[in-house]
Amino acid sequence: MELTLVGEYEFEAGEDAPMSMAVDSTNETIVCGANSSQQAMEAGKNMHCRLFSVQGNKIEHLKSVQAMTTMTGDPYQKVTVLSPSNDVVAIGTTNNDVHLLHYPSLSRAAPVLEISAGELFDISFSAASVAIASSTNIFIYNLHEDKAPHENILKAKNPAASPDASGTNTPVEQGKGIPSSSKSSKKKKPSKSQSGANGVVVEAQLESLELATTLVRPKLPKNGSAITSFRAVRYHPNNWTTLYAVLNSTSRGSRVQRKAHIVKYEWTPKLRTWTITGTCRIGEGSITCFEISGDGAFLAYGASDCSIGIVDSRKLSPLLKILGAHEFPSTTLRFNTDRSLLVSCSADNSVRIVTVPEKFDDRGSTTLVVFVALLSLLLAVLTQLYFQGYLNPAVLSATTNDTHE
């Protein structure tokens, strides 16, 4: 399959490349994180959260806002995730802050969440909560207390003045009366919707988010003394009492092997806690990217050994693994809407598209891995023979003549 460039958007000189991205295929829009120029950032202005429309072959910039308030340490927007109902976007920064913004207006939807433990890596939404993965913990916040799962997650609760409610491209700031942390405050009774300047309806803002659960790094079987680190988190798209986490091992010494695991958690109502119901060891090294299919049937991962693979989400059994999928480890991967294709990208500027079988047999994964391994070995041997001159046509011809003589 050949990919053809049909549209392109060029950022202004000095601006950064997009560091994270989320796609709203329904409305044909893209929200991404790309820093402003260094000069603008030094002046305290960084319109890093950007919204684009994609119409046919044309990519058009719609608006940009600023959520980060601290420009020290070369910060950037490393995580961008849309909610299931596409009405809220969560952005995570290298400052360990999580900002929830209304989508597509990009006005602030909730107070800033400050992640105090570990390094922020990933964010995942359910209909009623948001899970934030740092290297040391998974923090689960309730988005509301009284909304059914099918309703939008941020309905009118406490309308408040929003810096961007008028639709202008002004920076999103915390503003007066908006707390900058997730510490709980007294909840007010829901108010009726209010109108802002020029008669524009002001969007709702949650006064606080409740930290419902904090998951710690579990002790994994046969992992010895290795230290683990959360790398990714995903809710099951059709069952929000199930979530999956990626745990990478960081060795304490040269004798400790680094291993990567996928861990399955399920909510236990009677105990009101998340329980580990399964683990899957992926292999040596680390998982660099992770995704779940739209129907929740498959989990996909990219690993530091440049492989990509698919795992059954229910049994946590490996289904497919492709060794040497890229020259460098994958940085992102996604299923298409009907999960018939898996697309992976790498820092080597390559894109790989894999056809996902409708059904896997029990031997499918092993057979494919062995076949690819043998093929790679054969190519390596042939390459070595070629450079040593054994496959040179002149040498082969001379060898043949000598044999006949």
C-alpha positions in Angstrom: 0.0 0.0 0.0 1.4 3.4 -1.0 0.6 6.5 1.0 0.1 9.7 -0.9 0.3 13.2 0.6 -3.0 15.0 -0.1 -2.8 17.9 2.4 -0.3 19.7 4.5 -0.2 22.5 7.1 3.0 24.4 7.7 3.6 26.1 11.1 5.0 29.5 11.4 8.8 29.9 11.5 10.2 29.2 15.0 7.1 27.2 16.2 7.5 23.6 17.4 6.2 20.5 15.7 3.1 18.8 17.2 4.1 16.7 20.2 0.7 15.0 20.7 -2.6 14.8 18.8 -6.2 13.6 19.1 -8.5 13.2 16.1 -12.3 13.8 16.1 -13.3 11.8 13.0 -17.0 12.7 13.4 -16.5 16.4 13.1 -13.3 16.1 11.0 -11.2 18.1 13.4 -7.8 17.7 15.1 -6.6 19.0 18.4 -2.9 19.0 19.0 -0.1 20.4 21.1 2.6 22.5 19.4 4.6 25.2 21.2 4.8 28.8 20.0 8.2 30.3 19.2 10.9 30.5 21.8 10.6 34.3 21.8 6.9 34.1 22.5 7.4 31.6 25.3 10.1 33.7 26.9 7.4 36.5 27.0 5.1 34.1 28.8 2.8 33.4 25.8 2.5 29.9 24.4 -0.6 29.2 22.4 0.2 25.5 22.5 -3.3 23.9 22.3 -4.4 24.1 18.7 -7.6 23.2 16.8 -7.7 22.4 13.1 -10.4 21.3 10.7 -9.7 18.8 7.9 -12.0 19.3 4.9 -11.0 17.2 1.9 -7.4 18.0 1.1 -7.4 21.2 3.2 -6.1 21.6 6.8 -7.3 24.9 8.3 -6.3 26.4 11.6 -9.4 27.3 13.7 -8.0 28.5 17.0 -5.2 28.2 19.6 -5.3 28.7 23.3 -2.9 28.6 26.2 -3.5 26.3 29.2 -0.1 26.2 30.7 0.9 29.1 33.0 4.5 28.1 33.6 7.0 28.4 30.8 10.2 27.4 32.7 12.0 24.2 31.8 10.9 24.1 28.1 7.4 22.6 28.8 5.2 21.2 26.1 1.9 19.4 25.7 2.9 15.7 25.8 -0.6 14.1 26.0 -3.9 15.0 24.2 -7.0 12.9 24.7 -10.7 13.4 23.7 -13.5 12.1 25.9 -15.8 9.4 24.6 -18.5 11.9 23.8 -16.1 14.3 22.2 -17.1 17.2 24.4 -14.0 17.5 26.6 -10.3 17.3 25.7 -7.7 16.5 28.4 -4.2 17.8 27.9 -1.2 16.7 30.0 2.0 18.8 30.1 5.6 18.1 31.1 4.9 20.3 34.1 2.8 17.4 35.4 -0.4 19.3 35.0 -3.6 18.0 33.5 -6.0 20.5 32.0 -9.6 19.6 31.1 -11.0 21.9 28.3 -14.4 22.1 26.7 -14.3 20.8 23.2 -14.3 22.4 20.6 -14.4 25.8 22.3 -11.2 25.0 24.3 -12.5 27.0 27.3 -11.6 25.7 30.7 -13.9 22.9 32.0 -12.4 22.1 35.4 -9.6 23.2 37.8 -6.1 22.2 36.9 -5.0 18.8 38.2 -1.5 18.8 39.6 0.1 15.4 39.6 2.5 15.4 42.5 3.9 11.9 42.3 6.0 10.5 39.4 6.2 11.7 35.8 2.9 12.1 33.8 2.6 9.7 30.9 -1.0 9.0 29.9 -4.7 9.9 30.3 -7.8 7.9 29.6 -11.5 8.8 29.8 -14.6 6.7 30.8 -18.1 8.2 30.7 -17.8 9.1 34.4 -14.1 9.4 35.3 -10.7 10.2 34.0 -7.6 8.0 34.7 -4.2 9.7 34.8 -1.1 7.5 34.7 2.2 8.7 36.1 5.3 6.6 36.5 4.4 5.7 40.1 0.6 5.8 40.2 -2.7 5.8 38.4 -5.0 8.5 39.7 -8.8 8.1 39.0 -10.9 11.2 39.3 -14.7 11.3 39.3 -16.0 13.8 36.8 -19.5 13.9 38.3 -21.6 12.2 40.9 -25.1 12.1 39.4 -24.9 11.7 35.7 -25.7 8.5 33.9 -23.0 7.0 31.7 -24.8 8.0 28.5 -24.9 11.7 29.3 -22.2 14.1 28.5 -19.6 14.2 31.2 -19.5 17.9 31.9 -23.0 19.2 32.0 -24.0 22.6 33.6 -23.2 22.3 37.2 -21.6 25.6 38.3 -21.5 28.0 35.4 -18.6 30.4 35.8 -17.0 33.1 33.6 -14.8 31.5 31.1 -11.8 33.3 29.6 -12.5 31.9 26.1 -16.3 31.8 26.2 -16.7 34.4 23.6 -14.9 32.2 21.1 -11.8 34.5 20.7 -8.3 33.1 20.7 -7.4 34.5 24.1 -5.3 32.4 26.4 -7.1 30.0 28.7 -6.1 31.1 32.2 -7.2 30.0 35.6 -8.9 33.3 36.3 -10.3 34.6 39.6 -12.2 32.2 41.8 -10.9 29.1 39.9 -8.6 27.0 42.1 -5.4 25.8 40.5 -5.3 22.4 42.2 -7.6 19.4 42.6 -8.1 20.0 46.3 -11.8 19.6 47.2 -13.9 22.6 48.0 -17.5 23.1 49.1 -19.8 22.3 46.3 -22.5 24.8 45.3 -25.9 23.9 44.2 -26.3 23.7 40.4 -27.1 27.1 38.9 -29.0 27.9 35.8 -27.0 28.6 32.7 -25.7 32.2 32.4 -24.8 34.4 29.6 -21.4 35.9 29.2 -20.3 38.9 27.2 -22.2 39.7 24.0 -24.9 37.2 25.0 -22.7 34.2 24.5 -23.7 31.3 26.8 -21.0 30.5 29.3 -20.1 26.9 29.4 -20.2 24.9 32.7 -17.2 24.4 34.9 -16.7 21.8 37.5 -15.8 23.5 40.8 -13.7 20.5 41.8 -12.9 16.9 40.8 -13.0 14.1 43.4 -9.9 11.8 43.6 -11.7 8.5 43.8 -8.8 6.0 43.7 -5.0 5.9 43.6 -3.5 2.7 42.2 0.0 1.9 43.1 2.5 -0.2 41.2 1.8 -3.8 41.8 4.3 -6.6 42.6 4.4 -8.6 39.4 5.0 -12.4 39.3 8.5 -13.5 38.4 9.7 -10.0 38.2 12.3 -10.3 40.9 13.7 -7.1 42.4 13.0 -5.0 39.3 11.4 -1.6 39.8 8.3 -1.0 37.7 6.9 2.1 36.2 3.4 2.8 34.7 3.6 3.8 31.1 0.1 3.8 29.8 -3.6 3.4 30.8 -6.7 2.7 28.8 -10.4 2.2 29.8 -12.3 -0.5 28.0 -14.4 1.5 25.6 -17.6 -0.5 26.2 -17.1 -1.5 29.8 -15.8 1.2 32.1 -15.4 -1.1 35.0 -12.3 -2.5 33.2 -9.1 -0.7 32.6 -5.7 -1.8 31.3 -2.3 -0.5 32.4 1.2 -0.9 31.0 4.1 -1.5 33.4 7.7 -1.3 32.3 10.6 -2.6 34.5 13.6 -0.5 35.2 16.6 -2.6 36.3 18.5 -2.0 39.5 21.5 -3.6 38.1 22.9 -5.3 35.0 21.7 -8.7 36.4 18.1 -7.7 36.5 16.2 -8.2 33.2 13.9 -5.5 32.0 10.4 -6.8 31.3 7.2 -5.2 30.1 3.7 -6.3 31.3 0.1 -5.4 30.5 -2.1 -5.5 33.6 -5.9 -5.8 33.6 -7.9 -4.2 36.4 -11.6 -4.7 37.2 -13.8 -2.7 39.5 -15.2 -4.8 42.4 -18.4 -3.0 43.6 -18.6 -4.9 46.9 -15.1 -4.0 47.9 -15.2 -0.7 46.1 -11.8 -1.2 44.8 -9.9 -2.0 41.6 -8.6 -5.6 41.5 -6.0 -7.1 39.2 -7.6 -9.9 37.2 -4.8 -10.7 34.8 -1.3 -10.0 33.6 0.5 -10.5 30.4 4.3 -10.4 30.0 5.1 -8.9 26.6 8.9 -9.6 26.7 12.2 -8.0 27.4 12.6 -4.3 27.2 9.8 -1.7 27.4 6.5 -0.9 25.8 6.7 2.5 24.1 3.1 2.9 23.0 -0.3 1.3 23.7 -3.8 1.3 22.3 -7.2 -0.5 22.5 -9.5 -1.1 19.6 -12.8 0.7 19.3 -14.8 -2.4 20.3 -12.4 -3.3 23.1 -11.5 -6.7 21.7 -7.8 -6.1 21.0 -4.9 -4.4 22.7 -2.0 -3.2 20.6 1.5 -2.2 21.7 4.9 -1.1 20.3 8.0 -2.2 22.1 11.6 -0.9 22.5 12.9 -3.9 20.5 11.1 -2.3 17.4 8.3 -5.0 17.4 4.6 -4.4 17.4 1.9 -6.8 18.7 -1.7 -7.5 19.4 -3.1 -9.1 22.6 -6.6 -10.4 23.3 -8.1 -8.0 25.8 -10.3 -10.6 27.5 -7.7 -13.4 28.0 -4.6 -11.2 27.8 -3.2 -13.8 25.4 -0.8 -12.7 22.6 -2.3 -13.0 19.2 0.2 -11.4 16.8 3.8 -10.1 17.0 5.8 -8.6 14.2 9.6 -8.4 14.9 11.5 -5.5 13.4 8.3 -3.6 12.4 10.4 -0.4 12.3 14.1 0.5 12.5 13.4 2.6 15.6 10.7 1.8 18.3 7.2 2.9 17.6 6.0 6.2 19.0 2.3 5.7 18.4 -0.1 3.2 16.9 -3.9 3.1 16.3 -6.6 0.8 15.0 -8.9 2.0 12.3 -12.6 2.3 13.2 -13.5 -1.3 12.4 -10.1 -2.6 13.7 -9.3 -4.2 10.4 -6.1 -2.3 10.2 -3.4 -1.4 12.7 -1.2 1.6 11.9 2.1 2.3 13.6 4.5 5.1 13.3 8.2 5.4 14.3 10.9 8.1 14.8 12.5 6.6 11.7 9.8 8.4 9.7 8.1 5.2 8.7 4.5 4.2 8.8 3.5 0.5 8.9 0.0 -0.7 8.1 -0.9 -4.2 9.3 -4.0 -6.1 8.2 -5.7 -7.5 11.4 -7.4 -10.9 10.9 -11.0 -11.2 11.8 -10.1 -14.3 13.8 -6.9 -15.6 15.3 -6.2 -19.3 15.9 -4.2 -20.4 18.9 -1.1 -20.9 16.8 -1.3 -17.7 14.8 1.0 -15.6 17.0 3.7 -18.2 17.4 3.7 -19.1 13.7 4.0 -15.5 12.6 6.8 -14.8 15.1 8.8 -17.8 14.0 8.2 -17.1 10.3 9.3 -13.5 10.6 12.3 -14.5 12.8 13.4 -17.1 10.2 13.0 -14.6 7.4 15.0 -12.0 9.2 17.7 -14.6 9.9 17.8 -15.6 6.2 18.1 -12.0 5.1 20.9 -11.4 7.6 22.8 -14.4 6.3 22.3 -13.5 2.7 23.4 -9.9 3.4 26.6 -11.1 5.1 27.4 -13.5 2.3 26.9 -10.7 -0.3 29.2 -8.3 1.4 31.8 -11.0 1.8 31.7 -11.6 -1.9 30.2 -15.0 -2.0 27.1 -13.8 -3.8 29.0 -11.7 -6.3 28.0 -12.9 -9.9 31.6 -13.0 -11.0 32.6 -15.1 -8.0 29.7 -17.4 -8.6 30.6 -17.8 -12.3 34.2 -18.5 -11.5 33.2 -21.1 -8.9 30.9 -22.8 -11.4 33.6 -23.0 -14.0 36.1 -24.4 -11.5 33.6 -27.1 -10.6 33.0 -28.1 -14.2 36.8 -28.3 -14.9 
